[in-house]
Amino acid sequence: MKLYLLSLGCAKNSVDSEHLLGLLESAGAEIVPTPEEADTAIVNTCGF
């Protein structure tokens, strides 16, 4: 599966996104640089 991740918000959110990307890659996902290339897009936002 090809995934695109957009991370919005604070610095902690960026760290969380990097951790999530690592987990997704280790599960076999291919991370792509643009949403147009992706099968699925994930938007990670900050609530603060």
PQR file with spaces between the fields and no chain letter, atoms N, CA, C, O and H, PARSE charges and radii, in Angstrom:
ATOM       1  N    MET     1       0.838   -1.167    0.000 -0.4000 1.5000
ATOM       2  CA   MET     1       0.000    0.000    0.000 -0.0000 2.0000
ATOM       3  C    MET     1       0.890    1.240    0.000  0.5500 1.7000
ATOM       4  O    MET     1       1.893    1.290    0.711 -0.5500 1.4000
ATOM       5  N    LYS     2       0.524    2.224   -0.787 -0.4000 1.5000
ATOM       6  CA   LYS     2       1.250    3.491   -0.838 -0.0000 2.0000
ATOM       7  C    LYS     2       0.551    4.501    0.062  0.5500 1.7000
ATOM       8  O    LYS     2      -0.651    4.734   -0.066 -0.5500 1.4000
ATOM       9  H    LYS     2      -0.292    2.184   -1.364  0.4000 1.0000
ATOM      10  N    LEU     3       1.324    5.103    0.982 -0.4000 1.5000
ATOM      11  CA   LEU     3       0.770    6.042    1.956 -0.0000 2.0000
ATOM      12  C    LEU     3       1.446    7.394    1.872  0.5500 1.7000
ATOM      13  O    LEU     3       2.644    7.502    1.608 -0.5500 1.4000
ATOM      14  H    LEU     3       2.300    4.913    1.086  0.4000 1.0000
ATOM      15  N    TYR     4       0.642    8.426    2.104 -0.4000 1.5000
ATOM      16  CA   TYR     4       1.142    9.798    2.225 -0.0000 2.0000
ATOM      17  C    TYR     4       0.732   10.296    3.597  0.5500 1.7000
ATOM      18  O    TYR     4      -0.411   10.101    4.011 -0.5500 1.4000
ATOM      19  H    TYR     4      -0.331    8.339    2.319  0.4000 1.0000
ATOM      20  N    LEU     5       1.647   10.934    4.305 -0.4000 1.5000
ATOM      21  CA   LEU     5       1.356   11.461    5.641 -0.0000 2.0000
ATOM      22  C    LEU     5       1.596   12.958    5.654  0.5500 1.7000
ATOM      23  O    LEU     5       2.686   13.426    5.325 -0.5500 1.4000
ATOM      24  H    LEU     5       2.575   11.092    3.969  0.4000 1.0000
ATOM      25  N    LEU     6       0.571   13.706    6.036 -0.4000 1.5000
ATOM      26  CA   LEU     6       0.675   15.152    6.216 -0.0000 2.0000
ATOM      27  C    LEU     6       0.621   15.429    7.705  0.5500 1.7000
ATOM      28  O    LEU     6      -0.349   15.078    8.376 -0.5500 1.4000
ATOM      29  H    LEU     6      -0.314   13.325    6.303  0.4000 1.0000
ATOM      30  N    SER     7       1.662   16.059    8.216 -0.4000 1.5000
ATOM      31  CA   SER     7       1.746   16.361    9.642 -0.0000 2.0000
ATOM      32  C    SER     7       1.583   17.860    9.842  0.5500 1.7000
ATOM      33  O    SER     7       2.352   18.653    9.300 -0.5500 1.4000
ATOM      34  H    SER     7       2.449   16.345    7.670  0.4000 1.0000
ATOM      35  N    LEU     8       0.576   18.245   10.625 -0.4000 1.5000
ATOM      36  CA   LEU     8       0.291   19.650   10.904 -0.0000 2.0000
ATOM      37  C    LEU     8       0.378   19.887   12.400  0.5500 1.7000
ATOM      38  O    LEU     8      -0.071   19.054   13.187 -0.5500 1.4000
ATOM      39  H    LEU     8      -0.049   17.600   11.065  0.4000 1.0000
ATOM      40  N    GLY     9       0.952   21.020   12.805 -0.4000 1.5000
ATOM      41  CA   GLY     9       0.933   21.352   14.220 -0.0000 2.0000
ATOM      42  C    GLY     9       2.296   21.478   14.848  0.5500 1.7000
ATOM      43  O    GLY     9       3.262   21.906   14.217 -0.5500 1.4000
ATOM      44  H    GLY     9       1.317   21.697   12.166  0.4000 1.0000
ATOM      45  N    CYS    10       2.352   21.096   16.101 -0.4000 1.5000
ATOM      46  CA   CYS    10       3.510   21.356   16.956 -0.0000 2.0000
ATOM      47  C    CYS    10       4.670   20.388   16.678  0.5500 1.7000
ATOM      48  O    CYS    10       4.543   19.436   15.909 -0.5500 1.4000
ATOM      49  H    CYS    10       1.567   20.748   16.614  0.4000 1.0000
ATOM      50  N    ALA    11       5.796   20.668   17.330 -0.4000 1.5000
ATOM      51  CA   ALA    11       6.997   19.846   17.163 -0.0000 2.0000
ATOM      52  C    ALA    11       6.779   18.412   17.646  0.5500 1.7000
ATOM      53  O    ALA    11       7.276   17.475   17.022 -0.5500 1.4000
ATOM      54  H    ALA    11       5.899   21.442   17.955  0.4000 1.0000
ATOM      55  N    LYS    12       6.051   18.226   18.737 -0.4000 1.5000
ATOM      56  CA   LYS    12       5.776   16.872   19.231 -0.0000 2.0000
ATOM      57  C    LYS    12       4.986   16.086   18.195  0.5500 1.7000
ATOM      58  O    LYS    12       5.192   14.885   18.025 -0.5500 1.4000
ATOM      59  H    LYS    12       5.647   18.988   19.244  0.4000 1.0000
ATOM      60  N    ASN    13       4.093   16.762   17.515 -0.4000 1.5000
ATOM      61  CA   ASN    13       3.311   16.105   16.482 -0.0000 2.0000
ATOM      62  C    ASN    13       4.216   15.607   15.355  0.5500 1.7000
ATOM      63  O    ASN    13       3.975   14.537   14.795 -0.5500 1.4000
ATOM      64  H    ASN    13       3.926   17.738   17.653  0.4000 1.0000
ATOM      65  N    SER    14       5.240   16.364   15.023 -0.4000 1.5000
ATOM      66  CA   SER    14       6.192   15.933   13.999 -0.0000 2.0000
ATOM      67  C    SER    14       6.931   14.673   14.438  0.5500 1.7000
ATOM      68  O    SER    14       7.154   13.769   13.633 -0.5500 1.4000
ATOM      69  H    SER    14       5.435   17.234   15.477  0.4000 1.0000
ATOM      70  N    VAL    15       7.307   14.615   15.706 -0.4000 1.5000
ATOM      71  CA   VAL    15       7.969   13.423   16.249 -0.0000 2.0000
ATOM      72  C    VAL    15       7.018   12.230   16.190  0.5500 1.7000
ATOM      73  O    VAL    15       7.420   11.131   15.808 -0.5500 1.4000
ATOM      74  H    VAL    15       7.125   15.349   16.359  0.4000 1.0000
ATOM      75  N    ASP    16       5.771   12.445   16.563 -0.4000 1.5000
ATOM      76  CA   ASP    16       4.773   11.373   16.492 -0.0000 2.0000
ATOM      77  C    ASP    16       4.610   10.877   15.057  0.5500 1.7000
ATOM      78  O    ASP    16       4.498    9.674   14.824 -0.5500 1.4000
ATOM      79  H    ASP    16       5.445   13.338   16.873  0.4000 1.0000
ATOM      80  N    SER    17       4.598   11.797   14.102 -0.4000 1.5000
ATOM      81  CA   SER    17       4.454   11.425   12.694 -0.0000 2.0000
ATOM      82  C    SER    17       5.641   10.596   12.223  0.5500 1.7000
ATOM      83  O    SER    17       5.457    9.616   11.500 -0.5500 1.4000
ATOM      84  H    SER    17       4.690   12.774   14.291  0.4000 1.0000
ATOM      85  N    GLU    18       6.856   10.971   12.619 -0.4000 1.5000
ATOM      86  CA   GLU    18       8.042   10.201   12.246 -0.0000 2.0000
ATOM      87  C    GLU    18       7.980    8.791   12.826  0.5500 1.7000
ATOM      88  O    GLU    18       8.344    7.823   12.158 -0.5500 1.4000
ATOM      89  H    GLU    18       7.005   11.766   13.206  0.4000 1.0000
ATOM      90  N    HIS    19       7.522    8.680   14.058 -0.4000 1.5000
ATOM      91  CA   HIS    19       7.366    7.366   14.691 -0.0000 2.0000
ATOM      92  C    HIS    19       6.334    6.537   13.923  0.5500 1.7000
ATOM      93  O    HIS    19       6.557    5.358   13.649 -0.5500 1.4000
ATOM      94  H    HIS    19       7.226    9.466   14.601  0.4000 1.0000
ATOM      95  N    LEU    20       5.213    7.156   13.582 -0.4000 1.5000
ATOM      96  CA   LEU    20       4.160    6.475   12.830 -0.0000 2.0000
ATOM      97  C    LEU    20       4.677    6.007   11.474  0.5500 1.7000
ATOM      98  O    LEU    20       4.387    4.887   11.052 -0.5500 1.4000
ATOM      99  H    LEU    20       5.032    8.113   13.805  0.4000 1.0000
ATOM     100  N    LEU    21       5.439    6.856   10.789 -0.4000 1.5000
ATOM     101  CA   LEU    21       6.003    6.468    9.494 -0.0000 2.0000
ATOM     102  C    LEU    21       6.892    5.232    9.629  0.5500 1.7000
ATOM     103  O    LEU    21       6.846    4.335    8.788 -0.5500 1.4000
ATOM     104  H    LEU    21       5.675    7.766   11.131  0.4000 1.0000
ATOM     105  N    GLY    22       7.689    5.189   10.676 -0.4000 1.5000
ATOM     106  CA   GLY    22       8.545    4.027   10.907 -0.0000 2.0000
ATOM     107  C    GLY    22       7.743    2.754   11.111  0.5500 1.7000
ATOM     108  O    GLY    22       8.084    1.701   10.572 -0.5500 1.4000
ATOM     109  H    GLY    22       7.726    5.918   11.360  0.4000 1.0000
ATOM     110  N    LEU    23       6.679    2.855   11.889 -0.4000 1.5000
ATOM     111  CA   LEU    23       5.818    1.689   12.121 -0.0000 2.0000
ATOM     112  C    LEU    23       5.146    1.229   10.830  0.5500 1.7000
ATOM     113  O    LEU    23       5.072    0.032   10.549 -0.5500 1.4000
ATOM     114  H    LEU    23       6.401    3.710   12.327  0.4000 1.0000
ATOM     115  N    LEU    24       4.661    2.184   10.054 -0.4000 1.5000
ATOM     116  CA   LEU    24       3.988    1.847    8.799 -0.0000 2.0000
ATOM     117  C    LEU    24       4.953    1.204    7.806  0.5500 1.7000
ATOM     118  O    LEU    24       4.606    0.232    7.135 -0.5500 1.4000
ATOM     119  H    LEU    24       4.721    3.156   10.282  0.4000 1.0000
ATOM     120  N    GLU    25       6.160    1.748    7.718 -0.4000 1.5000
ATOM     121  CA   GLU    25       7.161    1.166    6.818 -0.0000 2.0000
ATOM     122  C    GLU    25       7.542   -0.245    7.245  0.5500 1.7000
ATOM     123  O    GLU    25       7.699   -1.129    6.403 -0.5500 1.4000
ATOM     124  H    GLU    25       6.441    2.538    8.264  0.4000 1.0000
ATOM     125  N    SER    26       7.692   -0.459    8.543 -0.4000 1.5000
ATOM     126  CA   SER    26       8.057   -1.796    9.015 -0.0000 2.0000
ATOM     127  C    SER    26       6.926   -2.798    8.804  0.5500 1.7000
ATOM     128  O    SER    26       7.158   -4.007    8.782 -0.5500 1.4000
ATOM     129  H    SER    26       7.565    0.259    9.227  0.4000 1.0000
ATOM     130  N    ALA    27       5.702   -2.294    8.650 -0.4000 1.5000
ATOM     131  CA   ALA    27       4.556   -3.157    8.367 -0.0000 2.0000
ATOM     132  C    ALA    27       4.369   -3.383    6.867  0.5500 1.7000
ATOM     133  O    ALA    27       3.438   -4.072    6.450 -0.5500 1.4000
ATOM     134  H    ALA    27       5.514   -1.312    8.668  0.4000 1.0000
ATOM     135  N    GLY    28       5.263   -2.799    6.057 -0.4000 1.5000
ATOM     136  CA   GLY    28       5.220   -3.057    4.623 -0.0000 2.0000
ATOM     137  C    GLY    28       4.656   -1.943    3.770  0.5500 1.7000
ATOM     138  O    GLY    28       4.537   -2.108    2.556 -0.5500 1.4000
ATOM     139  H    GLY    28       6.020   -2.240    6.396  0.4000 1.0000
ATOM     140  N    ALA    29       4.306   -0.823    4.356 -0.4000 1.5000
ATOM     141  CA   ALA    29       3.763    0.293    3.580 -0.0000 2.0000
ATOM     142  C    ALA    29       4.885    1.012    2.844  0.5500 1.7000
ATOM     143  O    ALA    29       6.018    1.077    3.320 -0.5500 1.4000
ATOM     144  H    ALA    29       4.403   -0.688    5.342  0.4000 1.0000
ATOM     145  N    GLU    30       4.555    1.542    1.692 -0.4000 1.5000
ATOM     146  CA   GLU    30       5.486    2.383    0.937 -0.0000 2.0000
ATOM     147  C    GLU    30       5.072    3.831    1.163  0.5500 1.7000
ATOM     148  O    GLU    30       3.937    4.203    0.864 -0.5500 1.4000
ATOM     149  H    GLU    30       3.634    1.489    1.305  0.4000 1.0000
ATOM     150  N    ILE    31       5.973    4.646    1.684 -0.4000 1.5000
ATOM     151  CA   ILE    31       5.681    6.053    1.940 -0.0000 2.0000
ATOM     152  C    ILE    31       6.034    6.838    0.682  0.5500 1.7000
ATOM     153  O    ILE    31       7.151    6.742    0.173 -0.5500 1.4000
ATOM     154  H    ILE    31       6.894    4.344    1.927  0.4000 1.0000
ATOM     155  N    VAL    32       5.069    7.618    0.183 -0.4000 1.5000
ATOM     156  CA   VAL    32       5.279    8.395   -1.039 -0.0000 2.0000
ATOM     157  C    VAL    32       5.287    9.890   -0.719  0.5500 1.7000
ATOM     158  O    VAL    32       4.676   10.312    0.263 -0.5500 1.4000
ATOM     159  H    VAL    32       4.162    7.696    0.596  0.4000 1.0000
ATOM     160  N    PRO    33       5.975   10.699   -1.541 -0.5600 1.5000
ATOM     161  CA   PRO    33       6.146   12.120   -1.229  0.2800 2.0000
ATOM     162  C    PRO    33       4.963   13.026   -1.554  0.5500 1.7000
ATOM     163  O    PRO    33       4.916   14.161   -1.080 -0.5500 1.4000
ATOM     164  N    THR    34       4.010   12.553   -2.347 -0.4000 1.5000
ATOM     165  CA   THR    34       2.864   13.396   -2.707 -0.0000 2.0000
ATOM     166  C    THR    34       1.563   12.623   -2.538  0.5500 1.7000
ATOM     167  O    THR    34       1.541   11.403   -2.697 -0.5500 1.4000
ATOM     168  H    THR    34       4.048   11.631   -2.732  0.4000 1.0000
ATOM     169  N    PRO    35       0.478   13.326   -2.217 -0.5600 1.5000
ATOM     170  CA   PRO    35      -0.808   12.628   -2.058  0.2800 2.0000
ATOM     171  C    PRO    35      -1.316   12.020   -3.363  0.5500 1.7000
ATOM     172  O    PRO    35      -2.065   11.043   -3.341 -0.5500 1.4000
ATOM     173  N    GLU    36      -0.918   12.587   -4.487 -0.4000 1.5000
ATOM     174  CA   GLU    36      -1.364   12.054   -5.781 -0.0000 2.0000
ATOM     175  C    GLU    36      -0.841   10.649   -6.040  0.5500 1.7000
ATOM     176  O    GLU    36      -1.469    9.876   -6.763 -0.5500 1.4000
ATOM     177  H    GLU    36      -0.310   13.380   -4.504  0.4000 1.0000
ATOM     178  N    GLU    37       0.295   10.316   -5.459 -0.4000 1.5000
ATOM     179  CA   GLU    37       0.896    8.993   -5.645 -0.0000 2.0000
ATOM     180  C    GLU    37       0.339    7.950   -4.679  0.5500 1.7000
ATOM     181  O    GLU    37       0.581    6.755   -4.851 -0.5500 1.4000
ATOM     182  H    GLU    37       0.805   10.944   -4.872  0.4000 1.0000
ATOM     183  N    ALA    38      -0.400    8.390   -3.673 -0.4000 1.5000
ATOM     184  CA   ALA    38      -0.806    7.512   -2.572 -0.0000 2.0000
ATOM     185  C    ALA    38      -2.140    6.817   -2.827  0.5500 1.7000
ATOM     186  O    ALA    38      -3.020    7.336   -3.513 -0.5500 1.4000
ATOM     187  H    ALA    38      -0.596    9.361   -3.533  0.4000 1.0000
ATOM     188  N    ASP    39      -2.253    5.624   -2.249 -0.4000 1.5000
ATOM     189  CA   ASP    39      -3.541    4.937   -2.174 -0.0000 2.0000
ATOM     190  C    ASP    39      -4.347    5.485   -1.003  0.5500 1.7000
ATOM     191  O    ASP    39      -5.575    5.560   -1.053 -0.5500 1.4000
ATOM     192  H    ASP    39      -1.538    5.202   -1.691  0.4000 1.0000
ATOM     193  N    THR    40      -3.629    5.867    0.051 -0.4000 1.5000
ATOM     194  CA   THR    40      -4.250    6.375    1.281 -0.0000 2.0000
ATOM     195  C    THR    40      -3.450    7.565    1.789  0.5500 1.7000
ATOM     196  O    THR    40      -2.219    7.553    1.772 -0.5500 1.4000
ATOM     197  H    THR    40      -2.632    5.807    0.091  0.4000 1.0000
ATOM     198  N    ALA    41      -4.168    8.597    2.244 -0.4000 1.5000
ATOM     199  CA   ALA    41      -3.524    9.763    2.850 -0.0000 2.0000
ATOM     200  C    ALA    41      -3.919    9.832    4.321  0.5500 1.7000
ATOM     201  O    ALA    41      -5.077    9.615    4.677 -0.5500 1.4000
ATOM     202  H    ALA    41      -5.168    8.606    2.257  0.4000 1.0000
ATOM     203  N    ILE    42      -2.947   10.134    5.161 -0.4000 1.5000
ATOM     204  CA   ILE    42      -3.177   10.290    6.594 -0.0000 2.0000
ATOM     205  C    ILE    42      -2.846   11.728    6.956  0.5500 1.7000
ATOM     206  O    ILE    42      -1.788   12.237    6.585 -0.5500 1.4000
ATOM     207  H    ILE    42      -2.006   10.310    4.871  0.4000 1.0000
ATOM     208  N    VAL    43      -3.751   12.388    7.683 -0.4000 1.5000
ATOM     209  CA   VAL    43      -3.509   13.744    8.164 -0.0000 2.0000
ATOM     210  C    VAL    43      -3.394   13.668    9.678  0.5500 1.7000
ATOM     211  O    VAL    43      -4.344   13.286   10.361 -0.5500 1.4000
ATOM     212  H    VAL    43      -4.610   11.974    7.985  0.4000 1.0000
ATOM     213  N    ASN    44      -2.226   14.034   10.200 -0.4000 1.5000
ATOM     214  CA   ASN    44      -1.968   14.012   11.634 -0.0000 2.0000
ATOM     215  C    ASN    44      -1.940   15.461   12.112  0.5500 1.7000
ATOM     216  O    ASN    44      -1.080   16.240   11.702 -0.5500 1.4000
ATOM     217  H    ASN    44      -1.455   14.345    9.645  0.4000 1.0000
ATOM     218  N    THR    45      -2.884   15.815   12.980 -0.4000 1.5000
ATOM     219  CA   THR    45      -2.985   17.198   13.445 -0.0000 2.0000
ATOM     220  C    THR    45      -2.691   17.304   14.935  0.5500 1.7000
ATOM     221  O    THR    45      -2.692   16.310   15.661 -0.5500 1.4000
ATOM     222  H    THR    45      -3.583   15.181   13.313  0.4000 1.0000
ATOM     223  N    CYS    46      -2.442   18.524   15.366 -0.4000 1.5000
ATOM     224  CA   CYS    46      -2.162   18.817   16.763 -0.0000 2.0000
ATOM     225  C    CYS    46      -3.406   19.435   17.396  0.5500 1.7000
ATOM     226  O    CYS    46      -4.050   20.291   16.791 -0.5500 1.4000
ATOM     227  H    CYS    46      -2.441   19.331   14.776  0.4000 1.0000
ATOM     228  N    GLY    47      -3.741   19.011   18.596 -0.4000 1.5000
ATOM     229  CA   GLY    47      -4.927   19.523   19.277 -0.0000 2.0000
ATOM     230  C    GLY    47      -4.647   20.679   20.222  0.5500 1.7000
ATOM     231  O    GLY    47      -5.551   21.127   20.927 -0.5500 1.4000
ATOM     232  H    GLY    47      -3.217   18.315   19.088  0.4000 1.0000
ATOM     233  N    PHE    48      -3.402   21.177   20.252 -0.4000 1.5000
ATOM     234  CA   PHE    48      -3.065   22.238   21.193 -0.0000 2.0000
ATOM     235  C    PHE    48      -2.992   23.577   20.520  0.5500 1.7000
ATOM     236  O    PHE    48      -2.717   24.583   21.175 -0.5500 1.4000
ATOM     237  H    PHE    48      -2.668   20.813   19.679  0.4000 1.0000
